[in-house]
Amino acid sequence: MRPLTAQDPESVGGYRLLARIGAGGMGVVYLARSDGGALAALKVIRAEHAADPGFRARFRREAQAAARVDGRWTAPVTAADPEAAEPWIATAFVPGPSLAETVTEHGPLPADTVRALGARLAEALAAVHAAGLVHRDIKPGNVLLALDGPRLIDFGIARAGGATALTATDVVIGTPGYLPPEQARARDEEVGPPSDVFSLGCVLAYAASGRPPFGGGTAPAVIFRTVHEDPRLDGITEDGLRTLVARCLAKDPAARPTLAELRTGLGAFGTDDWLPPGLPAVIAERSAQVLRLPEPERPTAPGTPVDEAPAPSRRRLLVMGGAAAAVLAAGGTTAAWLTGRRNGPATAASRPRRTVAVQADLSGSGKALGTAVERGVRLAVEEHNARADRRFDLVLTVLDDAGDAGRAEEVARRVVADGRVCAVIGPTSDATALAAGTGTRRRCCRWSRTGRARTRCTLPWTRRTPPRPCSSCAPPTPRSPRPCSAISRACARPAAPFSSRTRRPGTTAG
């Protein structure tokens, strides 16, 4: 756990915030205490996701369904507010370590412990499915170990996916290495209870061997092995357990065992002494530390607001056409050019936020390419925000132009007018890129035909590149145009997009 920052609220929905448990692309999880003194894990969704009405509708529906989950081995939902400016949901707090933390620090679990773990998680999933939910993100980090048994958390709530949608189609939801093949292919209509059985098999293989069954590495590589290759189960020493896990990892969902069959195959277990020696003491100490937590001291707010960031240089503005978009669709290695490198980490209290906009065709004829670009950028943003040494946080906003020229021009104007946006990626076709260029040229630089500026030029510039009007707006006079006197770094805006037919991919327009 980490202390609260100056930007964290003191309370949310009647819960007093005590500490930060973790943070991700979708929101922040806090340790909180209710008015009655009960501890809770409270997740607050980031405002940029909550701005989408579709997100709120899905969050509301899934929060209501999660509140109906009544299982002994799940962390129950205690409160939620889908209508808040930043929606939140609270679940009962489990003070034990996660399965990922336990295996990392203590090594693989004994076969009997793995069987007991699997039996209880199968019962937890049965309760989740009975409430009409599919977990979609079963992984070692979402399994907490308590003295009487494990607890499954985060079932179907606020998982990263889509532009801002919890369960949008054609979007990979979950964690590579623990995704079933149908979920890795983003075939949402095929995702169901057998998908959770596959993920549970991955978790049991990890608990028994200390490594995921499809290895590690980059997300695309792990997903490829998940879809096309057999799992590595040689680290599971017990034959019966290895055979049962292999059935869970069948590529065909129909070939996997049901939860009832899996529960029967794992055997019957009590709640006493299910953990190996040493772990009960770790869990008891963790519980004692939480009970001794003092009231948090509010840190002094830093001089620079969280949402304030310096204007980007031209080399950090990427606007591209269709052919260049295909390069980005490959995946998350875009983090390097999105974020750059600086020496030394920033603290959480002083870390600014920089908004990256993606303009893509997500619902028209170029949907496949647009979705691939959006996924690649989202993966890059999440990879950057997971780095401990990052100097700023990235916030992603996604806009769908549907491949329509008129809509692309309007979307481009909205992006240019948004002062928070410091980088633009897209559009994803030549036609929409040319249309977007019309909107950005009208917005970025207005010059009279005599060379006299009507309003300030907002073309991005650096110390190496003096301020000047864009080439399409410059007056046709023999002498160089006089730049606007009012220009400053604070008014930098993205330049006009380019067509991949006329400019080399990876270069900036303007």
N, C-alpha and C positions, 0 to 999 in steps of 0.2 A: 504494500500500500504506500501511497505517496501523499504528502500534505496537500491541502487545498491551495489553489492559486488565488490571486487577487480578482480574477475574472469569474470565479465560481460563486454561485449564489449561496447565501447562508442557509436557505431552506427551500424546499420544493414540495408543494402540495401538503404542507403540514409536517413534512419530514425534515429534521435537522441534519444537515450534511456534516459528516465527521472526517472523511478522507476520500481520496481517489483510489478506486480499485483498478481501473484501467480505462483506456480510451482507444477509439478506432475511428474508421471513416464515417460510421453512422452516428456516433455519439459518445458520451462519457458515462461510465458506470461509477457510482459513488457508494460508499458505505454510509448509511443513514440510520437515524433513530426516530421512531414514531413518537407521537405524544404520549403513548402508553409505555414507552421504553423498549419496544421490540426493535431489533436490528433488521435492516433490510438492505438488499442490493438494489439500488435505484438507478435505472438507465434513463438518461435524458437524450432525446434525439436532436441532432443539430438542426438549426432553423432552416438551412438551405434545403434540407430534405422535406421538412414540414411544410414548405411553401407550395408543394405539389398537392392539389386536392386528391389525386389518385392515391398518393402515399397515405394521406390521412384516412381515406376510406379503408384501405387495406389494413393499416395499423389498428383502426377502430375495430374492424371485423376480427382480426386475429387476436387482439387483446381480449375481446369478449370471449372468444373460443378458448384462449389459454386460461382464462379465469375459471372455466368449467373443468379443467384438468384436475382430477382428483386421484392422485397416485401417491403411494407412500414414498416412492423413490424419485419424486420430482420436487423441485422447489416451487411451492405454490405462489400464485400471484396474489399479492395482498392489496394492491391499489393500482390505479392507472388513470391517466387523464389524456385521452387522444385529442381533446379540443384545446389544450394549452398552446401558447405561442411556440413552445418547444415541448412536444408531446413526451410523456414519460410513463414508465411502468416500473413498479416495485415488486420484488419477489423476496421471499424469506431468505435471510442470509445464512449461508453454510460456512462455518469458520475453517473447515478442513482444507488441505491443499488439493490442487487439481491432479488428475491422473498424469498429465504431462509433467508437472513439477515433480511428482513422486517418482516416476520412472527415470527422469533425468538425474535426480539426486541419489536414488537408491537402487536403480537398475530394474530389470524385468521382475515381474511378480511371479510367485510360485503358481503352478498349474491349478491347485485347489482355489487359490485366491482369484485367479482369472475366471474360473468357472462360477464362483459366487458372484463376482462382478457382473459377468454376462447374464446370469439368471435375474439379478435385480434390475439391470438395465432393460432386459426384455420386458419385465413387468412395467417399468416406467414407460416404455414405448407403447405398450398396449393401452395404457391410460391416455397417452397423448393421441393415439389414433382413434380411440373411442370418442374423443372430443372433436373429431373432425379435422385434426391437424396432421401434417407431416413435418417432422423436425427439420430435415434438410441440411443440418449442420452438426451432426454427431461427430465429435472429435475429442481427443484427450483433454483439451482445455475446457470443454463443456461438461466434464464429469468431475464432480467434487467428491472427495472421500471423507465420510464421517465415521464416527465410532461404530454406529449400528448398521452402516451400509452406504453405498454411493448415492449421490443425488444428480439427476440430469437437469441441466439448466438451459436457458435460452431456447426454449422449444418454439421455433417458428416465429419469433418476434424480432423485428428490426434487423434482419440479416441483409448484408450488402447485396444489391441486385438492381439492375435496370438503371434508368436515368435517376429516378427517385422512387422506384416501385419495389415493394417487398417481394412480390411473387409474379413479376412480369414475365411474359413468355419470351423465348429466345435469349435468355440471360442466364449465365452460369451463377448459381447461388450455392455457397458453401465453401469448403476448404479443400484445395487440391491435395490428393493423397488419401482423402476419406470420402470422396464423391463416387457414387455409382456411375457406370458408363452412361446411362440415359440422362443423368443430371449433368455430367460433364459435357455432353453434346447439346445441352440447353434444350432438351426435348421435354418441356414442362408437362405436356399432356401424358407422358409416360411415368412421371415421378409419382410414387405412391408408397404405401407401407413396405413393399419389398425393397425400395430404395434405402429406407432406414435400416433394414436388415443388412444390406451390403455395408453400409457405414459402420454398423455395430461390429460386423466381422473385422473390419479394418482396425477398429479400436481394440478388440480382443487380441488381434495379431500383434499390435503395438505393445499392449500390456504384457504379453507372454514372451516377446522376443526383444523388446527395446527399440524396434525400428518399424516404420510403416511398411506394409506389404508391397507397396509399389515404389519404394525408395524415396530419395529426396532429389534436390536440384531445383531447376526453374519450374514454374507452374505449368507451362506448355509441355515440358518433358514428362512431368509426373502425370498429367492428364492423358498424354499419348500412351504411356505404359498402362494406365488404368483401363483405357478403352481397348487396347490391342494386345497386351501381353498378359501372361499368367503371373499371379502374385508369388512372391518369395516367402515361403512359410517354413523354411528349414530351421529357423530359430525357435519354433515351437517343438519342444522335446516330447510331449505326450502325444501319442498317435491318435487317440480318440478325439482329443481337443483339436488337433491339426485337421483331421477329417471334417469335423463340424464347422470349423472356420472356413475351410475351402468351399463347403457348400454355400455358405453365406456370400462368398465372393464370386459366385457364378455370374457370367456376363448377362445371361438371360434372366430377367426378373422372375419368370415363371419357374425357373429351376431352383430358386432359393427357398430355404425352409420358411414356414410361417413362424411368427413369434411363439405360438403355442408349441410347435415342434421344436424350436430352438430351446425354449424353456425346459421342456421335458428332456432333451438331450444333454443339457448342462447339469441336471441332477437337482436334488433338494438340499437346501442349506438353511441353517438358522442364522440369527443375527449376532451371535456371540463368537468372538475370536475368529472373525473372518479375515482380519488383516494379519500380515506377517509380523514377527517381533520387531519392535522399534517404531513402527508407524503409529500405534496408539499414543505413544508419548509425544510424538511430533504434533498430532492433532490436538491433544490436550493442551500443549503449550501454546499453539496457535489460538485456541479458544480463550486462554487466559490473557493473551496479549490484547485481544479485541476488547475484553471486558475492562482492561486497564487504560483504554484509550482516553486521553484527556479531551476537554472541549477544545476545538480547533482555534488557533490564533489566526486572525485575519491578516494576511500579509499586506504590506503597503503597495498600493497600485503603482506600477512602473510609469515612467514619464511618457513612453510611447504606447498608445492604445493598441489593443490586440489586433483590431481590424485595419490598422494603418500600416502600410508597407511602402518602401521606396518604389518609385516608378521603374519599370523594367527597361533594360537596354534593348536595342533593336534586335540583337541576336537572340533574345529570349521571346520574341514574338513570332509565332509560327502560324502562318495562314497559307493554306495549300489547296490545290485542286485535286481532281480525281485520281490521277496516277500517283501523286505523292501520298495520298491517303492509303493506298495499298501497302506502302512500306510500313506505316504506323500500325496497320491492322495485325502485324505479326505478334505484338504482345507488349509486355511490361518493361522492356529495355528502354523505353522512352523516358524513364525516370531521370537519366543523366542529363539530357538536353532540357527537360522540363525544369529542373531544380538548380542545376549548376553546383559548384562546390565552393565552400568558404571554410576558413580555418576556425576551429573551435565551435563547440555546441552552444546553443542558447538555452536558457532555462525556460521551464514551462510558463512562468509568469511573464516573461518578456518576449516570448516567441510570437511574431506577427503571423497573420494569415494572408495568403495570396490566392486569389480566385483564378482558376483556369476554366475557360469556357470551351465547350465542344459544340460545334455546329455541324450536324450530320443529318443524312436522310435515314430516319428510323422507322418510317411507315410507308415509304413509297417504293418505286421500282428498284432503288439502290439500297434497300434495307439491309441486305447481307453485308455489304461493305461498310455502311454506316454503323451498324451494330458492332462489327469487328473493331472499327476505330474506337468507338466508345468504350468497349471492353479493354482495349489495350491501354487507353489513357487512364481508365479507372484503376487498372492494375498498377500502373506506374505511380499514381497518386497514393494508393494504399501502401505501396512499397516504400515510398518516400516518407510518409507519415509514421511508418513503423520504425524508422531509423532513430536511434537515441541521440545521434549527434546532429540532427537537423537543426537549422537555424530559423526555419519558419515552417508553418503548417500549410498544406495545400488544401483548398476547398474546390470541389468540382461542381460546375453547373452545366447541364446538358440541354441543348435546344434542338428541336426537331424541325427541319425545314421541309420534310416530306418530298424532297427532290423537286420542289416547285420554285420557279425563278422568282415569282412575286413574293412568295413567303420567305425565300432566302434573303431577299433584299430587306424585308421588314425585320427579320431576325438579326441581320447584320447591324441595322441601325440600333436595335435594342442593346446589342452587345457593346457597340462603340459608346453608347450613352451611359452604360453602367460603369461608374467610376471604380468599382471594386475589381473589375476584370483586368488582369495584368498580362494574360496570354490567351490567344485564341487559336484553336486547332480546328480546321475545317475551312470551307465546306468540303464535302466528299465527292463532288462531281464537278467537271469543268463548267457545265451550264450554270449551276448554282453559284460557283465561285465567281463567274463573270457578273451574275446578277447581284451578288453580295458586294462586288466591287463598286457598283453604281451607288449603293447605299452608303458605303464607307467613304467614297470620294466626296459625296455631298456633305457628309458630316465632318470629314477630317480637315478640309481646307477650302475656304471660299475666297476667291480672288476676282476682282473686276477685270474686264478685258484691258484696262489701261495699266494694269500692274499694281494697283493700289489695293491694299487689304481691306476687306469689309469687316472681318472679324478675325480673331486670333487663330493662327494655324495650330493644329493639334497633331501634326505628324510626329511620331516617336523619334527621339534623337538622343545622342550620347555626347560626351565631351569630344570624342573623335569625329563626330558627324555634326556639323553646325545645323541649326534649325533652318528649314527650307520648305517651300510648298511641294506637294507631291507633283510628279511629272505631268499627270493628266490635268492638273488644275493650274499649272504655271501659265502666265500670260505669254502670248507669242511676240515678244519684243527681243531685239538683238542683245540687250544687256541683261545681266542676271537679275532676277526679281529680288526686290527687297523683302526680307522675311518680316513676319509680324513682330513688333516690338514687345508685345505682351506675352510671348511664349515663355514658358518655364517648364521645368521638369515635372511639375505637379499636374500639367495638363496633357501629358502624353496619352495617346490613344493608339489602337492598332491601325496599321496602314492598310491600304487596299489589298484584297486578296489577289493572287495571281493564278493564271492558268498554267497547268503543268506542260502545256504545249509550247509555251513561250519562255518559261523560266525553269532553271534546273531545280528539281525537288531538294528541299532542305535549305533554300535561301529565302530571304525575307523580301516582301514586296516593298515598293516605295523608293 
